[in-house]
Amino acid sequence: MPRVLTDAQLKSYHEDGFVSPLDCISPEEAAGHLRMIEEYEKTHNEDVSVNIRVRAVLAFKWMIDLARHSQIAGALQDCIGPNVMLFLSGVWSKRPGTDTFVSWHQDGAYNPFDRNTGATAWIGLTDSTPEKGNIRCIPGSHHEAIQHEERFDDDNILSRGQSVPNVDLDKAVDMPLIAGQFSVHHELLVHGSAPNTTDSRRLGISFACVPTEAKPLSGPNTGVLIAGDNHPGHWVLNKEPAFDLDPVGLAELKSVQDAYRNPDETKLATEIVG
Ligand SMILES: O=C(O)CCC(=O)C(=O)O
């Protein structure tokens, strides 16, 4: 398994809880993917994340291929091990003229697994700068799970407004990306993002993954294998789309969303874009 990250980048992931920016596709390729999302939105007359949520890769073949891009899959393997299972993915959009933000949170505080060893890759399909509300994080905050408060706010992309209290903003750093670049953050890294103050959209896609060795303790145990093997068999693999908006992938997406809607599982769905 060839390494994608340098020793210094891997050290930064383990010490700081994130590595960014990492090159993946060109800005032109990113713009092509953005166009496909915007065509979907035009045809359906709604934001993509209204219905394509929780495990968005099941809707678009290009998105599943992007998650498996050798740079993204390889960086995830370097960070979490050879066998990589995707269990959440979403499109994170901030349109100009809105106050859309993401409260300070840890992804892993809501993950129902027997360990907190997962990581999220986030790729920008547009530039993501401080002015556009890039992801910000607190380096080194990934060593323990923190109790979250729920602060509901219509402008918060996190549906329950889950928030880490008392974040020391003096320690916050920006994670800017050029369109086509990505970052990887540990599932316990405290991160969030401010509104987009520019006159163009900021949009990125997240791929939240765990090592296949992580055992789901409750809720859906289905996922999409991004790299390696489904070892030792804790997971059931989703049927995948053969083309964009393939009814097979959409039916699978619906069944995943229904499973997450089960009242017993509400906590699992809280992270994802609504
Ligand atoms: O898109 C954002 O600003 C935040 C993304 C995020 O919180 C995540 O991918 O875990």
The ligand as an SDF file (V2000), in Angstrom:
LIG
                    3D

 10  9  0  0  0  0  0  0  0  0999 V2000
  -18.5200   22.2240    5.9050 O   0  0  0  0  0  0  0  0  0  0  0  0
  -18.2660   22.6850    7.0090 C   0  0  0  0  0  0  0  0  0  0  0  0
  -18.1010   23.8800    7.1960 O   0  0  0  0  0  0  0  0  0  0  0  0
  -18.1190   21.7610    8.1920 C   0  0  0  0  0  0  0  0  0  0  0  0
  -17.9320   20.3270    7.8030 C   0  0  0  0  0  0  0  0  0  0  0  0
  -17.9010   19.3910    8.9730 C   0  0  0  0  0  0  0  0  0  0  0  0
  -18.1820   19.7340   10.0910 O   0  0  0  0  0  0  0  0  0  0  0  0
  -17.5330   17.9920    8.7320 C   0  0  0  0  0  0  0  0  0  0  0  0
  -17.3260   17.5740    7.5830 O   0  0  0  0  0  0  0  0  0  0  0  0
  -17.3920   17.2420    9.7190 O   0  0  0  0  0  0  0  0  0  0  0  0
  1  2  2  0
  2  3  1  0
  2  4  1  0
  4  5  1  0
  5  6  1  0
  6  7  2  0
  6  8  1  0
  8  9  2  0
  8 10  1  0
M  END
$$$$
